[in-house]
Amino acid sequence: MPRIRTLVLALCFIALLAPTAQADDVVLASGAGYKKMVNALNAAYKQQTGHAVSLIYGNMARVTTLARESGEVGLVLGDEAFLDKAGLPIEKKLELGRGKLVLAFAKSSKFSRVEDLDDPQAGRIALPDTKKAIYGKAAREYLLTSGRLPGIQPRLVEVATIPQVFSYLNTNEVDMGFLNLTHALNVQEHIGEFVVIDESGYSPIRIIVGVLDTCSNRQQADEFLSFLQTPEAKAIIKKHGL
């Protein structure tokens, strides 16, 4: 069984690698929600240095599994709390920025303000899994600290992931829903207004890049981390909602 699992992971890993990957490139595994940002960073890094990082994307459970078991991943990108809980052998961390919770509205919705959460005429409100999803936990914490729970509970629609919240908004099945700013920017043409929630209402969400102690190309990993601290990289990161 372990050999079969290892083979399956290896095949998945090969299939997910960027087509331009070179055998000696450091491999970065990232949560899929940050794909546009990471692609933009990698393009800028290649233009500046002539090198590129090999990229794989997936949900965070897949990312951490590949990072732990493939033996090929050198860098991981995602929520610090999730990565710490996964027990990955991270030797060095760089915080890219803070994830931001937003309240987004369906295009058909007549609502556009955070205060509309309290309007009895407002319909259903979607949010990600409040026990497993980072931004679902943040949304629940915000609703608690703002005093809206438990009163608002009957109107909440809890789904598994951020993309599912967006799907409900896009099909006008809910009036509003909680997303993260990065995803809201990615899909803004398909939703109505969105409002960034005051960060004092929920625990900080730190998005990091971590270097695994199993990284086989430490020189390039360090070079990429240095690039991420340049003004050009910081501008890209900010543009994508961190």
Backbone hydrogen bonds, N-H to C=O, Kabsch-Sander energy under -0.5 kcal/mol:
donor,donor_aa,acceptor,acceptor_aa,energy
5,R,1,M,-2.7
6,T,2,P,-2.4
7,L,3,R,-2.3
8,V,4,I,-2.6
9,L,5,R,-2.4
10,A,6,T,-2.4
11,L,7,L,-2.4
12,C,8,V,-2.5
13,F,9,L,-2.6
14,I,10,A,-2.4
15,A,11,L,-2.3
16,L,12,C,-1.8
17,L,13,F,-1.1
18,A,55,L,-0.6
21,A,18,A,-2.1
25,D,22,Q,-1.6
28,L,54,S,-3.2
29,A,27,V,-0.5
29,A,75,L,-2.8
30,S,28,L,-0.5
30,S,56,I,-2.5
31,G,77,L,-1.4
32,A,58,G,-1.9
34,Y,31,G,-2.0
35,K,32,A,-1.8
38,V,34,Y,-2.8
39,N,35,K,-2.8
40,A,36,K,-2.0
41,L,37,M,-2.5
42,N,38,V,-2.7
43,A,39,N,-2.2
44,A,40,A,-2.1
45,Y,41,L,-2.5
46,K,42,N,-2.4
47,Q,43,A,-2.1
48,Q,44,A,-2.1
49,T,45,Y,-2.5
50,G,46,K,-2.5
51,H,45,Y,-0.5
54,S,26,V,-2.3
56,I,28,L,-2.1
58,G,30,S,-1.3
63,V,59,N,-2.5
64,T,60,M,-2.5
65,T,61,A,-1.8
66,L,62,R,-2.8
67,A,63,V,-2.5
68,R,64,T,-1.9
69,E,65,T,-2.6
70,S,66,L,-2.3
71,G,66,L,-0.5
74,G,27,V,-2.2
75,L,27,V,-2.5
76,V,210,G,-2.0
77,L,29,A,-2.2
78,G,208,I,-1.9
80,E,206,R,-3.1
83,L,79,D,-2.4
84,D,80,E,-2.7
85,K,81,A,-2.2
86,A,82,F,-1.8
87,G,83,L,-0.5
87,G,84,D,-1.3
88,L,83,L,-1.3
90,I,88,L,-2.2
91,E,89,P,-0.5
91,E,211,V,-3.3
92,K,211,V,-1.2
94,L,209,V,-2.0
96,L,94,L,-0.5
96,L,207,I,-2.9
97,G,207,I,-1.3
98,R,242,L,-1.1
99,G,205,I,-3.0
102,V,179,L,-2.9
103,L,195,V,-2.7
104,A,102,V,-0.6
104,A,177,G,-3.3
105,F,193,E,-2.5
106,A,175,D,-2.2
109,S,106,A,-1.3
116,D,113,R,-1.2
117,L,114,V,-2.1
118,D,115,E,-1.7
119,D,116,D,-1.0
122,A,119,D,-1.8
125,I,155,R,-2.9
126,A,176,M,-2.3
127,L,157,V,-2.0
129,D,159,V,-0.5
129,D,160,A,-0.7
133,A,129,D,-1.5
137,K,133,A,-2.4
138,A,134,I,-1.9
139,A,135,Y,-2.1
140,R,136,G,-2.3
141,E,137,K,-2.4
142,Y,138,A,-2.5
143,L,139,A,-2.5
144,L,140,R,-2.1
145,T,141,E,-2.9
146,S,142,Y,-2.2
147,G,144,L,-1.4
148,R,143,L,-2.1
149,L,143,L,-1.5
152,I,148,R,-2.7
153,Q,150,P,-1.6
155,R,152,I,-1.9
156,L,153,Q,-1.8
157,V,125,I,-3.1
158,E,156,L,-0.5
159,V,127,L,-2.4
159,V,157,V,-0.5
165,V,161,T,-1.6
166,F,162,I,-2.3
167,S,163,P,-2.1
168,Y,164,Q,-2.0
169,L,165,V,-2.0
170,N,166,F,-3.2
171,T,167,S,-1.7
172,N,169,L,-1.4
173,E,168,Y,-2.5
174,V,168,Y,-0.9
175,D,124,R,-1.8
176,M,124,R,-1.5
177,G,104,A,-2.5
178,F,126,A,-2.4
179,L,102,V,-2.1
179,L,177,G,-0.5
181,L,100,K,-2.7
184,A,180,N,-2.4
185,L,181,L,-2.5
186,N,182,T,-1.5
187,V,183,H,-1.6
188,Q,185,L,-0.6
190,H,187,V,-2.7
191,I,188,Q,-0.8
192,G,105,F,-3.2
195,V,103,L,-2.5
197,I,101,L,-2.8
201,G,198,D,-2.0
202,Y,199,E,-1.2
206,R,204,P,-0.7
207,I,97,G,-2.7
207,I,205,I,-0.6
208,I,78,G,-2.8
208,I,206,R,-0.6
209,V,94,L,-2.4
210,G,76,V,-2.8
211,V,92,K,-2.9
212,L,74,G,-2.4
212,L,210,G,-0.6
213,D,89,P,-3.0
215,C,212,L,-1.8
221,A,217,N,-2.1
222,D,218,R,-2.6
223,E,219,Q,-1.9
224,F,220,Q,-2.7
225,L,221,A,-2.2
226,S,222,D,-2.1
227,F,223,E,-2.1
228,L,224,F,-2.1
229,Q,225,L,-0.5
229,Q,226,S,-1.1
230,T,227,F,-2.3
234,K,230,T,-2.5
235,A,231,P,-2.0
236,I,232,E,-1.6
237,I,233,A,-2.5
238,K,234,K,-2.4
239,K,235,A,-2.2
240,H,236,I,-1.4
241,G,238,K,-1.8
242,L,237,I,-1.7
